[in-house]
C-alpha cells in the first residue's frame, strides 16, 4: 500500500469523522467512539467518491483537482465542526461513570482479533490466486473504474451502449472509489480494489462492534462479530472485489445510526440525519440500495413513532430529507445514462401477477436459494445462539428493543424485496438465484446479527444481576434503564 | 436465595460455553479459508478463471494499438468455446478505455487466435490485413480496409 493511498483513505475518513463529530453532542470519552469513527469513515468514503465524480465531470479526473477538492472538503468539515462546537458549548454531555469491561469481554477480544487477522490472511491468499477478482469485478465494477481512471476526458465511454452486458445502470460509488485511489496511487494496481473489499469487511466488523459495544457491552459486541464472521463464504466474497461487502458496510453503518437515533437521548437528530445520508450512500453502491432506502423510510417512521409517539414524525422527516438528495443523484445518473434495467420484467402489473402466481418459480427460488444458504450458513449455529438467549434473557431496555425490532424488520423487508425481484427476473431463474442468493444474504447478515444481539441482555448486566440477587435484593422487572444503560447515557 | 444465585451462576457458565463455541467456530472458518478446505469453497476456487490466464497477454499488445481512444472490434478463433465470452470480456477490461465490441465492424480488430494458420485463413476469408501478430500470446491486430475506406 503506497503512502499516497493511505493518505487518501485517511483524508476521506477524517472528513467524515469530523462531520459526524460536528453533528453529535460533545463527550469527553465514551463507548460510542468506535461506532462514531466507523460511521464517520463510511460518510467520508462516500463523500470522496462523489467528489471524484465532480473531478471527472469538470476536470476529466485530474489529480490536482481531486486533491484540491479533497482538501477543501476536509477544510469545510473542520469549519463546520469548529462552528458547531462554538455554538454548542452549553450542550456538553456530562461524563458518566462507565462500568469497566468484564473479564469475559476482554478475553473475547482475542478470538475477534485472531478471526479478523485470519480473514485478512485468507483474503490475501485469494488475491494471490485471482488478482483481478471474480467475474463481475472485471466485467462491471473495475472495468468502469478503469474507464474513469484511464479515460481522461473520455471517461463517459464507460457508458457506451456498444459495451454490452456492462449493466450501465449499476450505481457508481464503488468504481469511483477505486478509480480515486488509483489516481492517488498513480497506477491501476490490482491490489486497490482488493483493499477496498477487505477494508469494507473489517469496517463492517468494526461498525457492528462499535454499536454493540456502546449499547450491549464488550462481551456481546465480541460475540456478535464472532457470529457474523462465522459465515463460510464471507471472506471469499470480500476478496472477489464485488460491491456486496462495501454495500453491507454502508448498510450496517446506516442501520447503526438508526439504532443510535432510537436509543440516544441527547441530540438524536444528528443520528437520524446520518442514517439518511448513509442510506443514500447504500443506494449509490448497488441497486439493492434503492430497495434499502424504500424499506428504511417506513421502518424509521415506525421506530420514531414507537420511541416518541406523534412527536417522532419530525425525526423520520429528517431521515427522509437527508436521504432524498443522494437518492435523486443516483436516479438522475441512471436517467442520464439512459439505459434501462435489463434484469427484470417490466410487463406491468399483469406480468407481475403472472410471476407471483407461477408456483414453479417460487419452487425454483426456494430450492436453489435454500441450497446456497445451507452452504453458506450452518444451521447448528443456532445452538450457541439459543444457548446465549437462554443464558442472558431478553434485553430490558425498551429503546434498545425497539432498535432491535428495526434491524430485524429491515432484514425481513429486504429479504421480501429480494424474493420479489427474483420472481420477476428476466434471466434464467435458476442461474440468477444461484449466483445471487449468497451475496444477498451476506448483505443483510450484519443487520440480522446486530438485531439478534441487541435483543439480548448483556453479560455485564447478567453478572451484576446475579450479584444483586445473591445479596437478597429482588431483581428489577421493569422497563426502566439498567445501571449499565444509565452508564451508557440512555 | 441460594438457588437464585446458583441459577445465575449456571447461566453465566452457559454463556461462557456459548462464547467458546462461537469463538472456535469463527477460528475454524478462518483456518478453513486459509487452508481452503471447505468443500463448496474449494470447488468454487478450482473453477478456471480466464482473467488470471489472459489478462497478462494484452500487456505488450496495448502499445501497438492506435488510436488510443474509440471503438475497436474483437474476434476469437473459436467463438463457440466455453471461454469465448470470457476472452472477449478480459480483452475489454485489459484494453480499456478503448471500447471493445464483440464484432468485426470496426477499422481495427483485435484477434485472439492461438493458431497462426487459423488467423491467416480467417484474414484471407474476410479480406482483413494482419498488422501485427504475436505468436507467444496468440494475439493479433487486424485492419479492416472496408472500414478504413468509408
Interface residues (C-beta under 8 A of the other chain):
Chain A: X104 X108 X111 X112 X114 X115 X118 X119 X121 X122 X125 X126 X129 X130 X131 X132 X133 X134 X135 X138 X139 X142 X143 X146 X147 X150 X151 X152 X154 X155 X157 X158 X160 X162 X163 X164 X165 X219 X222 X223 X226 X227 X229 X230 X231 X232 X233 X234 X235 X236 X375 X381 X383 X384 X385 X387 X388 X390 X391 X392 X459 X462 X463 X465 X466 X469 X470 X472
Chain B: X1 X4 X5 X8 X9 X11 X12 X14 X15 X16 X17 X18 X19 X21 X22 X23 X25 X26 X27 X29 X30 X31 X32 X33 X34 X36 X38 X40 X41 X44 X45 X49 X51 X52 X55 X69 X71 X89 X90 X92 X93 X96 X97 X99 X100 X101 X102
